[in-house]
Amino acid sequence: MIEKMQGSRMDEQRCAFPPPLKTEEDYIPYPSVHEVLGREGPFPLILLPQFGGYWIEGTNHEITSVPETEPLQSPTTKVKLECNPTARIYRKHFLGKEHFNYYSLDTALGHLVFSLKYDVIGDQEHLRLLLRTKCRTHHDVIPISCLTEFPNVVQMAKLVCEDVNVDRFYPVLYPKASRLIVTFDEHVISNNFKFGVIYQKLGQTSEEELFSTNEESPAFVEFLEFLGQKVKLQDFKGFRGGLDVTHGQTGTESVYCTFRNKEIMFHVSTKLPYTEGDAQQLQRKRHIGNDIVAVVFQDENTPFVPDMIASNFLHAYVVVQAEGGGPDGPLYKGPEFQEFLLTKLINAEYACYKAEKFAKLEERTRAALLETLYEELHIHSQSMMGLGGDEDKMENGGGGGGFFESFKRVIRSRSQSMDAMGLSNKKPNTVSTSHSGSFAPNNPDLAKAAGIVSAPPSRPQLSPTSEACPPIALLSECPSWVLDSV
């Protein structure tokens, strides 16, 4: 009896082991694009690669007409442009106001730069705390009434990050320290973006076919006009996105726009130089293959497969297909959709920064900049107290431009690292996520139009951050996103 009871208890304690990770041989291959094209249409906008590696949002690409009595919803109050929430906190709450800055060195967390400020919010007293580590910036607002006694600086730092393990923080005594700190905090903010635009004609199923197209259909021309304005590259003064504006080696014109104080340059496949006899069209791929997000415009119903283009950088695709409407043209038209689409593109790039490859590069850049900031604050603070001479400053990087020159060197080093990654023949498996909310159109008919490629269900989902499918110009399909996943 005892053995029986013990046996049953043992059975209850047993748990199933998770299944082993699948290898390529274990997957049931998805149908190839050629198999799908051999069937009867209509075809989906996007097909998964045969052995996965991508995730898709919005796989139903059918669109139904909207009754004339039903008004189209404007997305202008729904779309949200993602941003780094902590990057501007110092400028907003600390810069130009009374506050204190400190620095220290933690054996585990590395270099620390800490800002604190006494705040009165409403009729309550608060401590606003901002702690920078090599991995992230911690921010919190603590009501003083919640504290049993007023904390010292080390205790304040532990309020925002329990892992802090230092004996003391050193005060920053340099009058221009705020200028250095705000430069560090805002190094992650970018107001310039470059996106690829690829024209996919009917039946094109390979990278070589995509990059060999020179002609532009009326629908594609209208789409480019919708994206932005056509500009001459010669002596162009705005953000050039890596294009040659002096010698004309990257074509004579491109598409450019400004959006919410940001500049966007589009690398259009048909406008980049075409090289006779080059099947790969490396002049075109050199630019589009080094973008992180690209738009694929489909004239007619031919599926796009994410691994058609081999690139280490391309992590997200917005797939758009023109579909005829009534006598007035496509159903969706207007500036509302332009805002919707451009917001989607920028948010996609922000999300891709969280992919493993880009995240590691950003972490190295941040750590190097934070170390330089720490050294500058230390050297100048020591100098203010008369403890460090000019010779010591030069030895520790205080001369020759200081933090700002070091900042430029690190950014240049990061750009060179990005270039060194190059283009490969095989796309690596990475993950991209976003902090944005989910895409949930209020109109169920419009919701069917969305086609978004995203990560497996177990992964955080990249979102267009819009709650409704907006009116579209010549586009009858909402954009589709493709992101790498493990």
MARBA-356639 format. One record per residue (C-alpha): residue number from 1; residue in one letter; y, z, x. Coordinates in nm, 4 decimals, padded with zeros to 6 digits. Layout:
<sites>
NUM;A;Y;Z;X
...
</sites>
This chain:
<sites>
1;M;00.0000;00.0000;00.0000
2;I;00.2398;00.0942;00.2834
3;E;00.1597;-00.2274;00.4662
4;K;00.2214;-00.4237;00.1463
5;M;00.5601;-00.2560;00.0887
6;Q;00.6608;-00.3068;00.4512
7;G;00.5533;-00.6685;00.4281
8;S;00.7680;-00.7283;00.1200
9;R;01.0675;-00.5624;00.2887
10;M;01.0179;-00.7849;00.5915
11;D;01.0103;-01.0895;00.3649
12;E;01.3386;-00.9796;00.2060
13;Q;01.5013;-00.9461;00.5487
14;R;01.3975;-01.2904;00.6621
15;C;01.6631;-01.5599;00.6468
16;A;01.6398;-01.9309;00.6947
17;F;01.7705;-02.0734;01.0220
18;P;02.0346;-02.3444;00.9891
19;P;01.8994;-02.6964;01.0279
20;P;01.9365;-02.8492;01.3749
21;L;02.2329;-03.0747;01.4404
22;K;02.1683;-03.4326;01.3461
23;T;02.1437;-03.6945;01.6145
24;E;02.2216;-04.0608;01.5593
25;E;01.8513;-04.1245;01.5002
26;D;01.8491;-03.8705;01.2138
27;Y;02.1245;-04.0380;01.0115
28;I;02.0506;-04.2807;00.7344
29;P;02.2863;-04.5631;00.8353
30;Y;02.5639;-04.6610;00.5993
31;P;02.5579;-05.0290;00.5043
32;S;02.7427;-05.2528;00.7474
33;V;03.0510;-05.4446;00.6434
34;H;02.8524;-05.7693;00.6553
35;E;02.5909;-05.6262;00.4187
36;V;02.8645;-05.5179;00.1779
37;L;03.0401;-05.8543;00.1918
38;G;02.7073;-06.0185;00.1086
39;R;02.7078;-05.8410;-00.2257
40;E;02.9139;-05.9114;-00.5327
41;G;03.2738;-05.7831;-00.5270
42;P;03.5112;-05.6188;-00.5722
43;F;03.4749;-05.4310;-00.2436
44;P;03.6170;-05.0923;-00.1413
45;L;03.9254;-05.0723;00.0795
46;I;03.7374;-04.8711;00.3408
47;L;03.3781;-04.8445;00.4599
48;L;03.2429;-04.5616;00.6719
49;P;03.0971;-04.6640;01.0080
50;Q;02.7199;-04.6958;00.9956
51;F;02.6607;-04.3605;01.1639
52;G;02.9518;-04.1679;01.0151
53;G;03.1996;-03.9808;01.2315
54;Y;03.4787;-04.0111;00.9724
55;W;03.5728;-03.8569;00.6393
56;I;03.7238;-04.0211;00.3358
57;E;03.9496;-03.9000;00.0581
58;G;03.9794;-04.0991;-00.2613
59;T;03.6823;-04.3338;-00.2524
60;N;03.7457;-04.4890;-00.5949
61;H;03.9799;-04.7823;-00.5395
62;E;03.9852;-04.9145;-00.8935
63;I;04.3207;-04.9119;-01.0663
64;T;04.3844;-04.9257;-01.4367
65;S;04.7049;-05.0446;-01.5950
66;V;04.9480;-04.7794;-01.7102
67;P;05.0564;-04.8060;-02.0750
68;E;05.4154;-04.9220;-02.1183
69;T;05.4941;-04.6077;-02.3159
70;E;05.3870;-04.3846;-02.0279
71;P;05.6683;-04.3342;-01.7743
72;L;05.5869;-04.3528;-01.4049
73;Q;05.6418;-04.0302;-01.2181
74;S;05.8819;-04.0237;-00.9276
75;P;05.7417;-03.8592;-00.6154
76;T;06.0765;-03.7673;-00.4652
77;T;06.0503;-03.4037;-00.5701
78;K;05.6804;-03.3810;-00.4847
79;V;05.6420;-03.5078;-00.1290
80;K;05.6721;-03.2622;00.1564
81;L;05.7363;-03.3519;00.5167
82;E;05.5307;-03.1253;00.7403
83;C;05.6929;-02.9462;01.0328
84;N;05.6237;-02.6721;01.2830
85;P;05.7368;-02.3617;01.0896
86;T;05.8176;-02.1519;01.3972
87;A;05.9951;-02.4114;01.6124
88;R;06.3412;-02.3586;01.4585
89;I;06.3207;-01.9854;01.3844
90;Y;06.5057;-01.8859;01.7014
91;R;06.7881;-02.1319;01.6351
92;K;06.8159;-02.0230;01.2709
93;H;06.7904;-01.6443;01.3024
94;F;06.8657;-01.5511;01.6656
95;L;07.0891;-01.8045;01.8380
96;G;07.4541;-01.6970;01.8323
97;K;07.3667;-01.3605;01.6759
98;E;07.3144;-01.0208;01.8333
99;H;06.9554;-00.9911;01.9519
100;F;06.7472;-00.8945;02.2541
101;N;06.5118;-01.0979;02.4728
102;Y;06.2343;-00.9626;02.6944
103;Y;05.9615;-01.1003;02.9177
104;S;05.6329;-00.9711;03.0560
105;L;05.2974;-01.0832;03.1956
106;D;04.9704;-01.0061;03.0152
107;T;04.6396;-01.0382;03.2006
108;A;04.4766;-01.2066;02.8999
109;L;04.7625;-01.3686;02.7078
110;G;04.9508;-01.4846;03.0157
111;H;05.3291;-01.5140;03.0215
112;L;05.5114;-01.3544;02.7281
113;V;05.8688;-01.4064;02.6092
114;F;05.9725;-01.1752;02.3259
115;S;06.2818;-01.1854;02.1020
116;L;06.3782;-00.9123;01.8563
117;K;06.6650;-00.8687;01.6157
118;Y;06.7837;-00.6070;01.3701
119;D;06.8214;-00.7661;01.0262
120;V;06.9468;-00.6451;00.6914
121;I;06.7812;-00.8390;00.4098
122;G;06.9136;-00.7394;00.0712
123;D;06.9703;-00.3680;00.1087
124;Q;06.6731;-00.3103;00.3405
125;E;06.6675;-00.2858;00.7181
126;H;06.4167;-00.5060;00.8995
127;L;06.3036;-00.5975;01.2481
128;R;06.2662;-00.9711;01.3061
129;L;06.0165;-01.0282;01.5877
130;L;05.9326;-01.3507;01.7727
131;L;05.6642;-01.3429;02.0446
132;R;05.5743;-01.6506;02.2503
133;T;05.2349;-01.6777;02.4197
134;K;05.0673;-01.9718;02.5920
135;C;04.8716;-02.0502;02.2730
136;R;05.1237;-02.0004;01.9937
137;T;05.4399;-01.8306;01.8705
138;H;05.3999;-01.5184;01.6556
139;H;05.6717;-01.4379;01.4026
140;D;05.7066;-01.1485;01.1611
141;V;05.9692;-00.9518;00.9708
142;I;05.8888;-00.5796;00.9505
143;P;06.0709;-00.3418;00.7096
144;I;06.1871;-00.0399;00.9085
145;S;06.1056;00.1816;00.6101
146;C;05.7366;00.1048;00.6678
147;L;05.7474;00.2567;01.0175
148;T;05.6960;00.6284;01.0733
149;E;05.9132;00.6180;01.3847
150;F;06.1254;00.3535;01.5510
151;P;05.8955;00.1668;01.7934
152;N;05.9609;00.0753;02.1538
153;V;05.9463;-00.2873;02.2705
154;V;05.5746;-00.2825;02.3586
155;Q;05.4915;-00.1342;02.0184
156;M;05.7055;-00.3981;01.8488
157;A;05.5178;-00.6740;02.0309
158;K;05.1877;-00.5250;01.9148
159;L;05.3140;-00.5360;01.5570
160;V;05.3094;-00.9165;01.5699
161;C;05.0123;-00.9570;01.8062
162;E;04.7573;-00.6791;01.8436
163;D;04.6156;-00.8399;02.1593
164;V;04.9245;-00.7595;02.3647
165;N;04.8207;-00.5336;02.6530
166;V;05.1161;-00.4645;02.8822
167;D;05.2791;-00.1441;03.0025
168;R;05.6338;-00.2648;02.9626
169;F;05.8638;-00.5575;02.8869
170;Y;06.1571;-00.6463;03.1121
171;P;06.4985;-00.7149;02.9543
172;V;06.6525;-01.0590;02.9971
173;L;06.9998;-01.0176;03.1470
174;Y;07.0914;-01.3836;03.1956
175;P;07.3872;-01.4874;02.9701
176;K;07.2529;-01.8406;02.9233
177;A;06.8977;-01.7306;02.8407
178;S;06.9251;-01.8352;02.4757
179;R;06.9832;-02.1944;02.5819
180;L;06.6591;-02.1922;02.7832
181;I;06.4613;-02.0207;02.5072
182;V;06.5711;-02.2546;02.2281
183;T;06.4842;-02.5535;02.4474
184;F;06.1333;-02.4186;02.4917
185;D;06.0875;-02.3398;02.1222
186;E;06.1986;-02.6847;02.0105
187;H;06.0057;-02.8926;02.2649
188;V;05.7435;-02.9553;01.9936
189;I;05.9968;-03.1152;01.7584
190;S;06.0021;-03.4940;01.7643
191;N;06.2442;-03.7171;01.5785
192;N;06.0901;-04.0422;01.7041
193;F;05.7672;-04.1981;01.5780
194;K;05.5794;-04.5219;01.6420
195;F;05.3131;-04.6572;01.4081
196;G;05.0913;-04.9627;01.4297
197;V;05.0841;-05.2226;01.1515
198;I;04.7714;-05.4411;01.1408
199;Y;04.7385;-05.7464;00.9164
200;Q;04.3799;-05.7922;00.7899
201;K;04.3072;-06.1274;00.6260
202;L;04.0193;-06.2073;00.3934
203;G;03.6845;-06.1873;00.5716
204;Q;03.8142;-06.0392;00.8998
205;T;03.5659;-05.7791;01.0227
206;S;03.6269;-05.7410;01.3979
207;E;03.8993;-05.6225;01.6335
208;E;03.9283;-05.9688;01.7866
209;E;03.9919;-06.1279;01.4467
210;L;04.2513;-05.8651;01.3503
211;F;04.4554;-05.9076;01.6689
212;S;04.4291;-06.2889;01.6749
213;T;04.6204;-06.3437;01.3505
214;N;04.9647;-06.4990;01.3969
215;E;05.0704;-06.6173;01.0524
216;E;05.2180;-06.3806;00.7936
217;S;05.1540;-06.4236;00.4218
218;P;05.4406;-06.3781;00.1718
219;A;05.2834;-06.0496;00.0587
220;F;05.2709;-05.9188;00.4164
221;V;05.6304;-06.0274;00.4819
222;E;05.7399;-05.8423;00.1678
223;F;05.5467;-05.5351;00.2808
224;L;05.7222;-05.5392;00.6201
225;E;06.0589;-05.5626;00.4437
226;F;05.9506;-05.2654;00.2361
227;L;05.8620;-05.0611;00.5479
228;G;06.1955;-05.1121;00.7242
229;Q;06.4421;-05.3634;00.8569
230;K;06.3630;-05.6494;01.0919
231;V;06.5486;-05.5985;01.4209
232;K;06.6018;-05.8094;01.7316
233;L;06.4550;-05.6315;02.0329
234;Q;06.6980;-05.7758;02.2872
235;D;06.9484;-05.4972;02.3719
236;F;06.8271;-05.2870;02.0772
237;K;06.9938;-04.9439;02.0988
238;G;06.7701;-04.7334;01.8726
239;F;06.4286;-04.5825;01.9421
240;R;06.2234;-04.8678;02.0891
241;G;05.8748;-04.7136;02.0703
242;G;05.7724;-04.8481;02.4103
243;L;05.8803;-05.2060;02.3345
244;D;06.0750;-05.4087;02.5907
245;V;06.4390;-05.4473;02.4877
246;T;06.5555;-05.6080;02.8129
247;H;06.3220;-05.8877;02.9198
248;G;06.1513;-05.9780;02.5906
249;Q;05.7995;-05.9144;02.7204
250;T;05.6871;-05.7501;02.3935
251;G;05.8176;-06.0115;02.1523
252;T;06.1580;-06.0936;02.0125
253;E;06.1659;-05.8827;01.6967
254;S;06.0049;-05.5831;01.5286
255;V;06.0375;-05.3585;01.2223
256;Y;06.2409;-05.0372;01.2467
257;C;06.3699;-04.7741;01.0056
258;T;06.5398;-04.4350;00.9925
259;F;06.3990;-04.1684;00.7636
260;R;06.5210;-03.8105;00.7212
261;N;06.7019;-03.8109;01.0558
262;K;06.3951;-03.9573;01.2265
263;E;06.3603;-04.2995;01.3887
264;I;06.0445;-04.5046;01.3321
265;M;05.9435;-04.8176;01.5234
266;F;05.6507;-05.0187;01.3905
267;H;05.4230;-05.2116;01.6266
268;V;05.3420;-05.5117;01.4069
269;S;05.0334;-05.7018;01.5211
270;T;05.1724;-06.0438;01.4269
271;K;05.5047;-05.9852;01.6068
272;L;05.3616;-05.8688;01.9392
273;P;05.2992;-06.1403;02.2043
274;Y;04.9973;-06.3669;02.1493
275;T;04.8100;-06.4797;02.4620
276;E;04.6153;-06.8061;02.4486
277;G;04.2573;-06.7688;02.5692
278;D;04.2566;-06.3872;02.5483
279;A;03.9989;-06.2939;02.2845
280;Q;04.0934;-05.9248;02.2988
281;Q;04.4695;-05.9896;02.2808
282;L;04.5388;-05.7011;02.5171
283;Q;04.9155;-05.7452;02.4858
284;R;04.8868;-05.6468;02.1214
285;K;04.6184;-05.3847;02.1635
286;R;04.8108;-05.2193;02.4462
287;H;05.0705;-05.1015;02.1946
288;I;04.8770;-05.0562;01.8709
289;G;04.5793;-04.9042;02.0535
290;N;04.8098;-04.6394;02.2000
291;D;04.9503;-04.5369;01.8621
292;I;04.8004;-04.2382;01.6811
293;V;04.8474;-04.3668;01.3245
294;A;04.8315;-04.7272;01.2030
295;V;04.8793;-04.9057;00.8713
296;V;04.6233;-05.1720;00.7783
297;F;04.7578;-05.4224;00.5252
298;Q;04.4966;-05.6218;00.3342
299;D;04.6021;-05.9447;00.1667
300;E;04.2763;-05.9715;-00.0236
301;N;03.9670;-05.7667;-00.0921
302;T;03.7968;-05.7149;00.2481
303;P;03.6848;-05.3645;00.3535
304;F;03.8287;-05.2027;00.6652
305;V;03.5900;-05.0060;00.8887
306;P;03.7574;-04.7414;01.1098
307;D;03.5539;-04.8253;01.4194
308;M;03.6595;-05.1906;01.4109
309;I;03.9242;-05.0956;01.6688
310;A;03.8125;-04.9171;01.9860
311;S;04.0810;-04.6707;02.0941
312;N;04.1081;-04.3209;02.2352
313;F;04.4342;-04.2642;02.0519
314;L;04.4100;-04.4075;01.6992
315;H;04.3037;-04.1194;01.4769
316;A;04.4398;-04.2112;01.1320
317;Y;04.4692;-04.5309;00.9317
318;V;04.6631;-04.5908;00.6124
319;V;04.4915;-04.8812;00.4355
320;V;04.7050;-05.0687;00.1829
321;Q;04.5896;-05.3575;-00.0336
322;A;04.8194;-05.5810;-00.2364
323;E;04.7177;-05.6193;-00.5972
324;G;04.8965;-05.8345;-00.8507
325;G;05.0716;-05.6820;-01.1459
326;G;05.2378;-05.8344;-01.4488
327;P;05.5095;-06.0988;-01.4629
328;D;05.7405;-05.8714;-01.2629
329;G;05.4972;-05.8424;-00.9729
330;P;05.3071;-05.5358;-00.8563
331;L;05.3169;-05.2277;-01.0745
332;Y;05.4764;-04.9922;-00.8227
333;K;05.8092;-05.0697;-00.6617
334;G;06.1128;-04.8861;-00.5339
335;P;06.2467;-04.6546;-00.2618
336;E;06.0430;-04.3653;-00.4024
337;F;05.7238;-04.5145;-00.2702
338;Q;05.8788;-04.5873;00.0683
339;E;05.9587;-04.2171;00.0990
340;F;05.6060;-04.1345;-00.0146
341;L;05.4439;-04.3661;00.2409
342;L;05.6653;-04.2748;00.5373
343;T;05.6107;-03.9056;00.4656
344;K;05.2388;-03.9734;00.4605
345;L;05.2506;-04.1491;00.7984
346;I;05.4489;-03.8726;00.9687
347;N;05.2294;-03.5996;00.8211
348;A;04.9220;-03.7885;00.9394
349;E;05.0522;-03.7892;01.2969
350;Y;05.1319;-03.4185;01.2816
351;A;04.7778;-03.3538;01.1581
352;C;04.6279;-03.5655;01.4356
353;Y;04.7999;-03.3481;01.6949
354;K;04.5432;-03.0846;01.6004
355;A;04.2567;-03.3059;01.7105
356;E;04.0801;-03.1547;02.0101
357;K;04.2065;-03.4119;02.2600
358;F;04.5734;-03.3805;02.1657
359;A;04.5559;-03.0043;02.1070
360;K;04.4295;-02.9402;02.4611
361;L;04.7056;-03.1551;02.6056
362;E;04.9681;-02.9699;02.4019
363;E;04.8240;-02.6336;02.5068
364;R;04.8508;-02.7265;02.8753
365;T;05.2069;-02.8493;02.8248
366;R;05.3071;-02.5329;02.6400
367;A;05.1519;-02.3053;02.9031
368;A;05.3320;-02.4875;03.1852
369;L;05.6685;-02.4766;03.0063
370;L;05.6279;-02.1096;02.9159
371;E;05.5476;-02.0194;03.2760
372;T;05.8588;-02.2051;03.3917
373;L;06.0701;-02.0293;03.1269
374;Y;05.9312;-01.6910;03.2345
375;E;06.0130;-01.7576;03.5997
376;E;06.3645;-01.8765;03.5186
377;L;06.4375;-01.5694;03.3059
378;H;06.2990;-01.3399;03.5748
379;I;06.4902;-01.5028;03.8616
380;H;06.8226;-01.5097;03.6778
381;S;06.7831;-01.1545;03.5484
382;Q;06.7054;-01.0288;03.8975
383;S;07.0027;-01.2210;04.0303
384;M;07.2321;-01.0635;03.7698
385;M;07.1317;-00.7209;03.9050
386;G;07.1859;-00.8343;04.2619
387;L;06.8159;-00.8128;04.3461
388;G;06.7478;-01.1803;04.4194
389;G;06.9384;-01.4118;04.6487
390;D;06.9847;-01.7879;04.6477
391;E;06.6963;-01.8284;04.8908
392;D;06.4597;-01.6475;04.6531
393;K;06.5832;-01.8632;04.3655
394;M;06.5090;-02.1823;04.5549
395;E;06.1621;-02.0660;04.6524
396;N;06.0791;-01.9834;04.2911
397;G;06.2192;-02.2984;04.1362
398;G;06.5591;-02.1578;04.0483
399;G;06.7383;-02.4429;04.2206
400;G;06.7295;-02.8141;04.1646
401;G;06.7921;-02.8060;03.7905
402;G;06.5813;-02.5029;03.7019
403;F;06.4110;-02.4906;03.3647
404;F;06.5477;-02.8191;03.2337
405;E;06.4281;-03.0163;03.5356
406;S;06.0911;-02.8426;03.5126
407;F;06.0843;-02.9243;03.1420
408;K;06.1384;-03.2934;03.2193
409;R;05.8666;-03.2867;03.4851
410;V;05.6143;-03.1313;03.2468
411;I;05.6965;-03.3793;02.9705
412;R;05.6644;-03.6687;03.2166
413;S;05.3325;-03.5252;03.3317
414;R;05.2149;-03.5087;02.9710
415;S;05.3126;-03.8720;02.9140
416;Q;05.1221;-03.9725;03.2260
417;S;04.8193;-03.7757;03.1031
418;M;04.8363;-03.9618;02.7730
419;D;04.8527;-04.2942;02.9579
420;A;04.5661;-04.1948;03.1872
421;M;04.3444;-04.1389;02.8869
422;G;04.3666;-04.5149;02.8353
423;L;04.1721;-04.7260;02.5935
424;S;03.7939;-04.7058;02.5862
425;N;03.5252;-04.9167;02.4275
426;K;03.3941;-04.6220;02.2314
427;K;03.5930;-04.3994;01.9993
428;P;03.5381;-04.0293;02.0708
429;N;03.4419;-03.7868;01.7992
430;T;03.7300;-03.5520;01.7274
431;V;03.8613;-03.3541;01.4368
432;S;04.1988;-03.3804;01.2701
433;T;04.3307;-03.1292;01.0218
434;S;04.6542;-03.0523;00.8425
435;H;04.8337;-02.7541;00.6965
436;S;04.9516;-02.9581;00.4021
437;G;04.8354;-02.9095;00.0479
438;S;04.5919;-03.1241;-00.1432
439;F;04.6695;-03.4586;-00.3045
440;A;04.6205;-03.4232;-00.6769
441;P;04.7875;-03.6881;-00.8945
442;N;04.8829;-03.5603;-01.2374
443;N;04.7942;-03.8952;-01.3929
444;P;04.4127;-03.9385;-01.3871
445;D;04.4412;-04.3173;-01.4000
446;L;04.6691;-04.3263;-01.1002
447;A;04.4458;-04.0821;-00.9172
448;K;04.1708;-04.3432;-00.9080
449;A;04.3899;-04.5678;-00.6954
450;A;04.3945;-04.3405;-00.3944
451;G;04.1655;-04.4159;-00.1033
452;I;04.1884;-04.1719;00.1832
453;V;03.9493;-04.1364;00.4727
454;S;03.9197;-03.7799;00.5972
455;A;03.6893;-03.5229;00.7603
456;P;03.3586;-03.3760;00.6350
457;P;03.3801;-03.1239;00.3491
458;S;03.3310;-02.8381;00.5933
459;R;03.6490;-02.9359;00.7748
460;P;04.0066;-02.8598;00.6639
461;Q;04.1342;-03.1603;00.4742
462;L;04.4204;-03.3859;00.5737
463;S;04.6535;-03.4149;00.2814
464;P;04.9320;-03.6522;00.1871
465;T;05.1165;-03.3431;00.0568
466;S;05.2040;-03.5125;-00.2681
467;E;05.0979;-03.4038;-00.6123
468;A;05.1418;-03.7394;-00.7790
469;C;05.0778;-04.1026;-00.6911
470;P;05.4242;-04.2573;-00.6703
471;P;05.5551;-04.5891;-00.7943
472;I;05.4573;-04.8574;-00.5427
473;A;05.6512;-05.1681;-00.4428
474;L;05.4125;-05.4499;-00.3715
475;L;05.1287;-05.2025;-00.3286
476;S;04.8926;-05.1237;-00.6074
477;E;04.6752;-04.8943;-00.4033
478;C;04.7849;-04.5583;-00.2725
479;P;04.7415;-04.5372;00.1057
480;S;04.4068;-04.4581;00.2606
481;W;04.3622;-04.2341;00.5626
482;V;04.0940;-04.2364;00.8263
483;L;04.0439;-03.9494;01.0660
484;D;03.7824;-03.8804;01.3307
485;S;03.5509;-03.5879;01.2775
486;V;03.2643;-03.4296;01.4645
</sites>
